[in-house]
Amino acid sequence: MPTYDHQARHASRLEALLRHIDRHLDQSLPLAELARQSHLSPYHLHRLFSTWAGENPADYLGRRRLAYAAVLLSCKVEMSVLQVALEVGFGSAEAFARAFKRQYGQSPSAWRKQQVSNLDQAGGLAQVHACASEVPGPWLETRAPQRVACRRHIGPYSDVFGGFWQDAMANWLSECGLPDGDFYGVGHDDPLLTEPARVRYDACVALSVDWLLPEQVAEQWLAGGQYAVSHFRGTAQQLPGAWRTLYREGLPALAVDFAMGPCFERYDALPDHSGELQCRLYIPVKPR
């Protein structure tokens, strides 16, 4: 039987590998390259990854590419289907369309038309600010890298805001002696594109560089750089639409494109059970 240390070390390597994949979806990423990144043999990586993630590395890469493509289709209407296909590593629009239809049951063009229509009906950036009309619109912010302690939730986003933050997370902070500072929510999967059982969300608390963590607590770094930022006030059900609106309308208004990397929410206090969320949305960006 593997020891806890071995299991934790493998989990840490595989989590780092997922972050590497998500930042390089436009590249080929053969198994040998992924094995090199994770310091494992290709055979060992394939076996561990499939057991740990419930799918093999190639299936995960394909699913994430299509999810990223779906975001591009709905948020960057100026890009052609072929441009989207090439952006996520497909060699032709035809191969991309076949894979997209297998995954989502409709063509890329039909998906785009449906999502753009949904966003138009949602009311654009007014939804992002919801009840906060006195708050300025989206802006650019340069951030330093931020060290965080995080706890992973796998399952529907409705469960994250239905008790995970206030119950499991609050107890975990107390048990591990972690600070009560800024909180971050890092959603790794779009709930509109990923089956609920596979949705990954990290609830995080900010740490100073010299904070000593217990061995069992996972840490990561939120990347530094430039971000598009907007206030959000509304319900958890409105949050996915607010993210899409910020992608579609906020980034063009700021004359930037989004960069590969995780988006996150920043909370001044633990989200509570009141049903209303107040946070800032952060999207990594690059110049156009």
Secondary structure as GFF3:
##gff-version 3
##sequence-region A 1 288
A	DSSP	alpha_helix	4	23	.	.	.	ID=ss1
A	DSSP	alpha_helix	31	38	.	.	.	ID=ss2
A	DSSP	alpha_helix	42	53	.	.	.	ID=ss3
A	DSSP	alpha_helix	57	75	.	.	.	ID=ss4
A	DSSP	alpha_helix	81	87	.	.	.	ID=ss5
A	DSSP	alpha_helix	93	104	.	.	.	ID=ss6
A	DSSP	alpha_helix	108	122	.	.	.	ID=ss7
A	DSSP	alpha_helix	125	129	.	.	.	ID=ss8
A	DSSP	beta_strand	139	143	.	.	.	ID=ss9
A	DSSP	beta_strand	146	154	.	.	.	ID=ss10
A	DSSP	alpha_helix	157	159	.	.	.	ID=ss11
A	DSSP	pi_helix	160	169	.	.	.	ID=ss12
A	DSSP	alpha_helix	170	176	.	.	.	ID=ss13
A	DSSP	beta_strand	183	187	.	.	.	ID=ss14
A	DSSP	three_ten_helix	196	198	.	.	.	ID=ss15
A	DSSP	beta_strand	200	206	.	.	.	ID=ss16
A	DSSP	beta_strand	218	222	.	.	.	ID=ss17
A	DSSP	beta_strand	225	234	.	.	.	ID=ss18
A	DSSP	three_ten_helix	236	238	.	.	.	ID=ss19
A	DSSP	alpha_helix	239	245	.	.	.	ID=ss20
A	DSSP	pi_helix	246	250	.	.	.	ID=ss21
A	DSSP	alpha_helix	251	254	.	.	.	ID=ss22
A	DSSP	beta_strand	256	258	.	.	.	ID=ss23
A	DSSP	beta_strand	264	267	.	.	.	ID=ss24
A	DSSP	beta_strand	277	287	.	.	.	ID=ss25
###
